Amino acid sequence: MKTTTRYTTTILSLALLLTLGGCVKDELHDTPHPDTGKVTVTADWSDRGEGVDIPAEWTVTMGGYTGTETGATHSPDYLFNPGSYTLAVYNPADGITVSGMTAAVAAADGGCIVNTPGWLFTSVQEVEIEADTDYSLTAVMHQQVRELTLVIEPTGDAAERIESIEGTLSGAAGTLDFATGTHGTPSEVKLHFTKITEGDDVGKWMATVRLLGIAGNSQRLTATLTYTDGNPQPTSLNSDLTAALDGFNDDKTTPLTLGGTLAETPDEAGFTGEITGWETVDSGGVDAEI
């Protein structure tokens, strides 16, 4: 009787051990990284203007991770501890530097900033990481540089004698916090006008720049007109574009062309011209004399 009892006790003990061992063996995880999370980021470049190419390279930052990518999807061999993160994605662009989530336009000659920076795209989103989870994230890339063209129509006796128009535009954004969409550091950009030689706008002058946006309380065009053989002497142009550029920081994928008329080209030294009533115009197809 005692032998049978000991035998039964042994069998029960073995069964309990097997059961406990089975629980450990059967503990399953959804990923090979049970304590961390893994992300895969796909860039969506559909929000870009006509003729603007998809950048050849882009950068991903999240927590302590930074990586670059040349394909459509970035899947780093990097695991994230559980927690809250900000995923920021942007591309390298000529004439623009990025520090954290602030983009800054490089300086140019004469105290101005670069007037034709490359096409910058950015994306920011908040991500919550859980352990033992894989994440497929889409970064919707937003175009952050917009093209601006100014078209001036000189009138008066000296209009045909204009040899050059050179100037600056104030109130261009030198920086952009793309996490908040805040444009700052009002700066000047140089404007080099060229004469339109074909189409409906023959005889007008145009200048095209690319801006990170506008900033500050006002935007003003200041320019100098020079004439063939110095007749008349160089004259100045000063025009307020604040109202015309209101809302410029929206819809950056659409180029903006503004046209204005210089009421009367001066025929004597000392005249200062003013353009009022700037209007949005279609400048498609115009050619400038380079």
BARO-63384 format. One record per residue (C-alpha): x, y, z. Coordinates in steps of 0.05 Angstrom, whole numbers, padded with zeros to 5 digits, always signed. Layout:
XYZ/...
***
This chain:
+00000+00000+00000/+00056+00048+00017/+00092+00031-00049/+00029+00048-00088/+00022+00115-00053/+00095+00134-00066/+00086+00114-00139/+00024+00156-00146/+00058+00216-00113/+00117+00211-00161/+00071+00209-00222/+00033+00271-00198/+00098+00309-00186/+00123+00293-00256/+00058+00314-00286/+00061+00381-00249/+00132+00394-00272/+00113+00378-00344/+00054+00424-00339/+00096+00482-00313/+00149+00469-00365/+00097+00469-00419/+00072+00538-00398/+00142+00567-00406/+00153+00533-00472/+00086+00554-00500/+00094+00629-00483/+00089+00662-00551/+00110+00730-00578/+00085+00767-00639/+00154+00790-00660/+00228+00771-00651/+00234+00833-00606/+00185+00822-00548/+00209+00881-00507/+00214+00934-00561/+00179+00961-00623/+00202+00965-00695/+00181+01016-00748/+00179+01018-00823/+00168+01087-00855/+00141+01098-00926/+00145+01168-00956/+00085+01195-00994/+00108+01249-01043/+00041+01263-01076/+00036+01333-01045/+00084+01369-01093/+00078+01419-01148/+00079+01406-01223/+00150+01394-01248/+00178+01384-01178/+00215+01318-01174/+00215+01269-01117/+00280+01280-01077/+00334+01229-01087/+00347+01222-01012/+00308+01233-00948/+00322+01232-00874/+00284+01199-00817/+00292+01221-00744/+00256+01190-00685/+00281+01192-00613/+00355+01176-00614/+00352+01148-00685/+00372+01183-00749/+00376+01148-00816/+00376+01164-00891/+00340+01131-00948/+00342+01132-01024/+00283+01084-01036/+00209+01090-01023/+00210+01055-00955/+00257+01059-00896/+00262+00999-00850/+00319+01009-00802/+00351+00954-00759/+00336+00996-00698/+00288+00978-00641/+00251+01029-00600/+00234+01023-00527/+00160+01032-00510/+00140+01105-00504/+00120+01168-00542/+00162+01193-00600/+00161+01248-00653/+00175+01222-00722/+00205+01276-00767/+00221+01265-00840/+00254+01314-00889/+00299+01315-00949/+00365+01350-00961/+00354+01413-01002/+00405+01460-01033/+00412+01525-00995/+00373+01499-00934/+00399+01469-00869/+00357+01430-00819/+00371+01428-00744/+00321+01389-00704/+00256+01410-00735/+00277+01479-00757/+00296+01493-00830/+00339+01554-00845/+00356+01586-00912/+00430+01598-00924/+00459+01668-00926/+00476+01700-00993/+00516+01762-01013/+00495+01830-00990/+00461+01808-00926/+00407+01771-00964/+00387+01698-00962/+00390+01649-01020/+00334+01666-01069/+00329+01598-01103/+00335+01544-01049/+00320+01472-01066/+00253+01440-01057/+00245+01422-00984/+00193+01371-00961/+00176+01355-00888/+00131+01309-00848/+00119+01306-00772/+00076+01259-00732/+00070+01233-00661/+00080+01158-00652/+00064+01114-00592/+00109+01052-00589/+00088+00989-00553/+00132+00928-00540/+00128+00867-00584/+00098+00907-00642/+00116+00924-00714/+00092+00991-00742/+00082+01010-00815/+00080+01086-00817/+00067+01133-00875/+00102+01201-00877/+00060+01249-00919/+00112+01297-00945/+00091+01370-00951/+00125+01418-00999/+00154+01476-00959/+00183+01520-01015/+00139+01561-01061/+00157+01596-01126/+00141+01670-01134/+00145+01711-01199/+00137+01786-01202/+00120+01818-01269/+00128+01894-01278/+00099+01933-01336/+00136+01999-01345/+00099+02055-01381/+00119+02123-01407/+00170+02152-01454/+00231+02119-01423/+00202+02048-01418/+00240+02023-01479/+00306+02051-01454/+00306+02009-01390/+00370+01969-01389/+00363+01933-01323/+00319+01926-01261/+00353+01900-01198/+00323+01898-01129/+00305+01862-01065/+00243+01835-01032/+00238+01842-00956/+00198+01799-00909/+00220+01732-00937/+00221+01676-00885/+00292+01657-00866/+00269+01600-00821/+00212+01551-00814/+00194+01509-00753/+00161+01453-00791/+00135+01420-00728/+00089+01480-00715/+00087+01511-00784/+00117+01576-00757/+00154+01620-00807/+00206+01668-00777/+00269+01709-00787/+00244+01761-00837/+00299+01770-00889/+00314+01799-00957/+00323+01763-01024/+00353+01792-01086/+00310+01802-01148/+00341+01801-01217/+00290+01822-01269/+00295+01801-01342/+00257+01828-01401/+00201+01786-01431/+00212+01778-01506/+00154+01734-01529/+00080+01724-01518/+00027+01771-01493/+00074+01802-01441/+00128+01827-01489/+00163+01888-01460/+00148+01872-01387/+00201+01852-01337/+00199+01791-01292/+00237+01761-01234/+00227+01692-01204/+00249+01669-01135/+00235+01610-01089/+00216+01624-01017/+00209+01583-00954/+00152+01630-00940/+00140+01701-00916/+00150+01727-00846/+00142+01792-00808/+00091+01848-00815/+00108+01872-00885/+00138+01853-00952/+00166+01908-00996/+00198+01909-01065/+00255+01959-01072/+00289+01964-01139/+00333+02008-01182/+00320+02020-01256/+00379+02037-01301/+00373+02064-01372/+00411+02059-01437/+00467+02112-01442/+00448+02136-01372/+00387+02174-01400/+00354+02186-01353/+00396+02173-01291/+00379+02110-01250/+00313+02116-01213/+00283+02077-01156/+00220+02035-01147/+00189+02021-01079/+00125+01980-01074/+00086+01948-01017/+00070+01875-01031/+00043+01858-00962/-00030+01852-00982/-00014+01816-01047/+00027+01763-01010/-00023+01751-00955/-00034+01676-00951/+00030+01661-00989/+00049+01608-00938/-00012+01567-00957/-00016+01522-01018/+00059+01521-01031/+00052+01471-01088/+00020+01526-01132/+00068+01578-01160/+00045+01650-01151/+00054+01704-01204/+00038+01776-01188/+00034+01832-01239/+00037+01907-01230/+00042+01969-01272/+00093+02024-01261/+00047+02083-01274/+00098+02125-01312/+00171+02109-01326/+00210+02171-01305/+00244+02216-01356/+00285+02256-01306/+00330+02240-01247/+00302+02237-01177/+00235+02205-01194/+00213+02148-01148/+00163+02099-01178/+00108+02062-01141/+00067+02002-01160/-00001+01993-01128/-00056+01943-01143/-00014+01881-01153/-00056+01825-01183/-00048+01751-01191/-00035+01735-01264/-00021+01676-01308/+00050+01681-01335/+00051+01613-01369/+00092+01612-01432/+00129+01678-01424/+00202+01681-01444/+00254+01727-01414/+00315+01757-01447/+00373+01728-01408/
***
